[in-house]
Every structure is written in C-alpha cells, then in structure tokens.
Amino acid sequence: MTIPRTGSRKILVDGAEYRWTVRDRPTYSQAIAQSHLTVAVEAAQRGGQTLHLTLPSVRCDNWLAQPGYVVTPLDIARWIPLAVARGWVPTSSGPTFRLTLTEAEIDPERVRWPGAG
C-alpha cells in the first residue's frame, strides 16, 4: 500500500521525510464508533514499508457523537520513533507494519467532542 500524495501531509522527523494521512471519510465501522481511528505513515521517497497505527480512540466524525481523537503533526512526530523502536523499518520493503497504540501513548488533551472547537 502506498499513501496518495493528494490528501496526505509531509513531516520531517530525525532528518527523514515522511508522508502521513488519516482516511478522509470514516469506514462504516468507524462511523458507528465500533472500530478505532487509524493513521498511515510511510517514508516520503516511497517503496518502503507502510506503518499502520491504530489509536485507542474513535474518530471525531463518528455518527454517534462520541468523543474522538484529533491527530496532529506533533503526534506523528512522537509516534514515528516509537514505531521504529518497535521494529518498523520505513525504508525496507515488506508488508504493512501494524502498531496499536495504548492510552498512555496518546495525548488525552486531543480527545474532542464532535463539533467542539
């Protein structure tokens, strides 16, 4: 899987450039708050292993108005080294590297109620 350039964001972490994205619309199970928010990350030069992060929170745009998480570049900059420490090699080819984050690895200040500023 590669991340499309349209709709993704670039970030520089420890001298390496990455591209990351959150799906523009929730899947049905995400919309009904039955599955968690996911983020995809890959090295910007492509051809490497994609990182698939699963957060212990739902999306903010869920249909049930449950509080959800807002992912920021600061989060991504913190999670990339964590994923590398746990075995993700962004420049190697291979299957998607999946990492499920814990409550302790997300910022509780970024949990927002839908519609809240």
Backbone as CSV, one residue per row, in Angstrom:
resi,resn,N_x,N_y,N_z,CA_x,CA_y,CA_z,C_x,C_y,C_z
1,MET,0.837,-1.172,0.000,0.000,0.000,0.000,0.886,1.241,0.000
2,THR,0.557,2.199,-0.827,1.247,3.486,-0.784,0.227,4.570,-0.490
3,ILE,0.695,5.600,0.146,-0.181,6.701,0.515,-0.248,7.673,-0.656
4,PRO,-1.440,8.058,-1.084,-1.542,9.018,-2.184,-1.000,10.381,-1.781
5,ARG,-0.419,11.080,-2.728,0.122,12.409,-2.442,-0.993,13.387,-2.119
6,THR,-2.108,13.268,-2.813,-3.244,14.138,-2.563,-3.891,13.746,-1.244
7,GLY,-4.041,14.701,-0.359,-4.687,14.445,0.920,-3.752,13.976,2.017
8,SER,-2.471,13.817,1.709,-1.525,13.417,2.749,-0.673,14.621,3.132
9,ARG,0.007,14.493,4.257,0.842,15.577,4.758,2.268,15.090,4.925
10,LYS,3.214,15.993,4.715,4.626,15.659,4.914,5.053,16.095,6.303
11,ILE,6.039,15.367,6.832,6.616,15.716,8.121,8.068,15.274,8.132
12,LEU,8.908,16.046,8.763,10.333,15.726,8.894,10.581,15.281,10.335
13,VAL,11.085,14.063,10.508,11.362,13.511,11.840,12.773,12.945,11.831
14,ASP,13.611,13.436,12.714,15.000,12.982,12.838,15.733,12.993,11.489
15,GLY,15.494,14.035,10.700,16.173,14.201,9.421,15.598,13.420,8.261
16,ALA,14.563,12.633,8.488,13.935,11.852,7.420,12.539,12.405,7.140
17,GLU,12.171,12.409,5.869,10.867,12.925,5.481,9.866,11.781,5.343
18,TYR,8.679,12.001,5.891,7.608,11.014,5.855,6.346,11.663,5.305
19,ARG,5.422,10.831,4.893,4.109,11.268,4.454,3.101,10.521,5.322
20,TRP,2.070,11.221,5.811,1.080,10.578,6.666,-0.327,11.035,6.301
21,THR,-1.296,10.217,6.654,-2.681,10.554,6.357,-3.644,9.824,7.280
22,VAL,-4.773,10.446,7.465,-5.934,9.832,8.099,-6.974,9.760,6.986
23,ARG,-7.625,8.648,6.867,-8.664,8.487,5.839,-9.603,9.684,5.828
24,ASP,-9.963,10.184,4.643,-10.793,11.385,4.580,-12.211,11.166,5.086
25,ARG,-12.727,9.952,4.942,-14.049,9.619,5.472,-13.952,8.341,6.286
26,PRO,-14.757,8.225,7.325,-14.678,7.004,8.130,-15.257,5.807,7.389
27,THR,-14.725,4.635,7.710,-15.371,3.410,7.244,-16.693,3.293,8.010
28,TYR,-17.545,2.382,7.600,-18.828,2.235,8.302,-18.602,1.908,9.778
29,SER,-17.696,0.971,10.063,-17.466,0.592,11.463,-16.851,1.733,12.263
30,GLN,-16.047,2.584,11.622,-15.520,3.763,12.312,-16.637,4.782,12.528
31,ALA,-17.525,4.926,11.564,-18.618,5.891,11.666,-19.574,5.551,12.811
32,ILE,-19.764,4.265,13.079,-20.655,3.882,14.181,-19.869,3.608,15.470
33,ALA,-18.638,4.087,15.506,-17.766,4.007,16.687,-17.509,2.570,17.138
34,GLN,-17.456,1.649,16.182,-17.179,0.253,16.500,-15.729,-0.124,16.236
35,SER,-15.002,0.712,15.514,-13.574,0.469,15.313,-12.826,1.786,15.513
36,HIS,-11.550,1.667,15.760,-10.743,2.804,16.162,-10.199,3.609,14.994
37,LEU,-9.743,4.792,15.323,-9.094,5.699,14.379,-7.769,5.088,13.926
38,THR,-7.475,5.175,12.646,-6.218,4.661,12.111,-5.498,5.754,11.329
39,VAL,-4.168,5.639,11.311,-3.306,6.587,10.606,-2.299,5.772,9.806
40,ALA,-2.018,6.202,8.575,-0.998,5.548,7.749,0.189,6.486,7.600
41,VAL,1.392,5.917,7.688,2.638,6.689,7.573,3.583,5.906,6.681
42,GLU,4.356,6.613,5.840,5.398,5.968,5.040,6.522,6.959,4.782
43,ALA,7.671,6.430,4.433,8.792,7.282,4.046,8.400,8.027,2.772
44,ALA,8.754,9.293,2.687,8.342,10.114,1.545,8.911,9.627,0.223
45,GLN,10.087,8.972,0.234,10.689,8.520,-1.017,10.007,7.279,-1.579
46,ARG,9.047,6.728,-0.875,8.240,5.582,-1.306,9.045,4.296,-1.418
47,GLY,8.339,3.236,-1.697,8.989,1.959,-1.886,9.278,1.213,-0.597
48,GLY,9.019,1.843,0.535,9.299,1.198,1.810,8.053,0.620,2.447
49,GLN,8.229,0.207,3.672,7.157,-0.404,4.441,6.222,0.680,4.978
50,THR,4.927,0.466,4.850,3.940,1.403,5.376,3.652,1.075,6.835
51,LEU,3.515,2.105,7.638,3.153,1.968,9.043,1.659,2.225,9.180
52,HIS,0.963,1.328,9.854,-0.462,1.469,10.103,-0.664,1.566,11.614
53,LEU,-1.010,2.764,12.081,-1.211,3.000,13.510,-2.696,2.890,13.847
54,THR,-3.023,2.184,14.899,-4.386,2.113,15.401,-4.406,2.771,16.772
55,LEU,-5.244,3.768,16.924,-5.315,4.508,18.179,-6.409,3.934,19.078
56,PRO,-6.276,4.110,20.385,-7.293,3.602,21.309,-8.455,4.592,21.462
57,SER,-8.880,5.179,20.368,-9.946,6.168,20.366,-10.689,6.083,19.042
58,VAL,-11.884,6.597,19.011,-12.649,6.627,17.766,-12.376,7.940,17.038
59,ARG,-12.883,8.038,15.822,-12.747,9.260,15.032,-13.704,10.327,15.546
60,CYS,-13.329,11.580,15.376,-14.207,12.685,15.785,-15.459,12.783,14.928
61,ASP,-15.374,12.309,13.696,-16.518,12.419,12.791,-17.405,11.172,12.814
62,ASN,-17.437,10.485,13.945,-18.320,9.319,14.048,-19.770,9.789,14.131
63,TRP,-20.688,8.931,13.707,-22.098,9.301,13.626,-22.801,9.321,14.980
64,LEU,-22.190,8.746,15.990,-22.842,8.650,17.298,-22.431,9.775,18.244
65,ALA,-21.672,10.728,17.739,-21.221,11.890,18.506,-20.419,11.503,19.739
66,GLN,-19.649,10.426,19.635,-18.750,10.022,20.706,-17.493,10.884,20.633
67,PRO,-16.851,11.164,21.768,-15.615,11.946,21.703,-14.541,11.171,20.948
68,GLY,-13.827,11.853,20.074,-12.798,11.217,19.254,-11.478,11.951,19.339
69,TYR,-10.476,11.382,18.733,-9.113,11.914,18.807,-8.795,12.754,17.582
70,VAL,-8.079,13.851,17.792,-7.608,14.726,16.716,-6.106,14.494,16.560
71,VAL,-5.687,13.928,15.437,-4.269,13.648,15.179,-3.599,14.916,14.649
72,THR,-2.445,15.237,15.216,-1.687,16.419,14.794,-0.286,15.987,14.360
73,PRO,0.438,16.850,13.663,1.826,16.534,13.308,2.694,16.220,14.531
74,LEU,2.417,16.850,15.657,3.167,16.564,16.877,2.999,15.099,17.287
75,ASP,1.796,14.576,17.143,1.552,13.154,17.428,2.379,12.275,16.500
76,ILE,2.333,12.578,15.226,3.050,11.773,14.236,4.546,11.798,14.531
77,ALA,5.070,12.972,14.861,6.499,13.101,15.180,6.870,12.276,16.410
78,ARG,5.948,12.074,17.310,6.206,11.276,18.508,6.049,9.779,18.225
79,TRP,5.111,9.418,17.364,4.822,8.004,17.099,5.798,7.354,16.132
80,ILE,6.395,8.104,15.214,7.341,7.514,14.261,8.537,6.892,14.994
81,PRO,9.236,7.619,15.895,10.346,6.983,16.617,9.882,5.793,17.470
82,LEU,8.680,5.869,17.997,8.128,4.761,18.774,7.981,3.528,17.892
83,ALA,7.456,3.719,16.692,7.287,2.600,15.756,8.634,2.028,15.321
84,VAL,9.602,2.895,15.075,10.942,2.432,14.697,11.542,1.609,15.832
85,ALA,11.371,2.075,17.066,11.882,1.339,18.225,11.216,-0.030,18.375
86,ARG,10.003,-0.147,17.855,9.277,-1.417,17.960,9.414,-2.294,16.712
87,GLY,10.293,-1.886,15.797,10.597,-2.754,14.672,10.236,-2.280,13.288
88,TRP,9.601,-1.111,13.148,9.277,-0.610,11.815,10.544,-0.109,11.144
89,VAL,10.772,-0.573,9.914,11.910,-0.117,9.117,11.313,0.562,7.881
90,PRO,11.171,1.898,7.907,10.474,2.612,6.852,11.055,2.431,5.459
91,THR,12.349,2.167,5.351,12.983,2.070,4.037,13.028,0.646,3.495
92,SER,12.642,-0.333,4.284,12.673,-1.711,3.791,11.336,-2.068,3.152
93,SER,11.380,-2.961,2.193,10.133,-3.420,1.598,9.550,-4.492,2.509
94,GLY,8.298,-4.731,2.339,7.663,-5.739,3.160,6.215,-5.390,3.426
95,PRO,5.552,-6.251,4.164,4.140,-5.999,4.452,3.970,-4.804,5.387
96,THR,2.767,-4.316,5.441,2.442,-3.200,6.324,2.801,-3.538,7.764
97,PHE,3.449,-2.602,8.433,3.794,-2.770,9.847,2.648,-2.185,10.661
98,ARG,2.024,-3.010,11.463,0.866,-2.578,12.250,1.265,-2.363,13.700
99,LEU,0.856,-1.215,14.231,1.160,-0.874,15.611,-0.104,-0.323,16.264
100,THR,-0.498,-0.934,17.364,-1.645,-0.465,18.131,-1.125,0.334,19.319
101,LEU,-1.516,1.579,19.376,-1.075,2.465,20.453,-1.942,2.253,21.694
102,THR,-1.381,2.573,22.848,-2.116,2.467,24.108,-2.587,3.838,24.551
103,GLU,-3.439,3.875,25.549,-3.910,5.152,26.106,-2.742,6.022,26.559
104,ALA,-1.701,5.396,27.102,-0.542,6.149,27.591,0.264,6.781,26.455
105,GLU,0.084,6.312,25.228,0.866,6.810,24.088,0.145,7.872,23.268
106,ILE,-1.046,8.259,23.709,-1.753,9.353,23.045,-1.939,10.489,24.041
107,ASP,-2.186,11.674,23.529,-2.360,12.859,24.363,-3.842,13.016,24.699
108,PRO,-4.241,12.850,25.961,-5.656,12.937,26.315,-6.265,14.315,26.038
109,GLU,-5.433,15.326,25.895,-5.926,16.666,25.583,-6.476,16.765,24.157
110,ARG,-6.169,15.791,23.304,-6.617,15.847,21.913,-7.903,15.080,21.670
111,VAL,-8.498,14.552,22.736,-9.808,13.907,22.596,-10.836,15.025,22.610
112,ARG,-11.644,15.076,21.563,-12.619,16.164,21.401,-14.015,15.605,21.147
113,TRP,-14.995,16.354,21.625,-16.374,16.037,21.300,-16.654,16.554,19.900
114,PRO,-17.414,15.840,19.096,-17.732,16.322,17.741,-18.361,17.716,17.792
115,GLY,-17.912,18.559,16.893,-18.430,19.923,16.805,-17.770,20.901,17.758
116,ALA,-16.957,20.397,18.703,-16.289,21.301,19.644,-15.046,21.875,18.980
117,GLY,-14.763,23.144,19.201,-13.625,23.832,18.612,-12.367,23.300,19.078
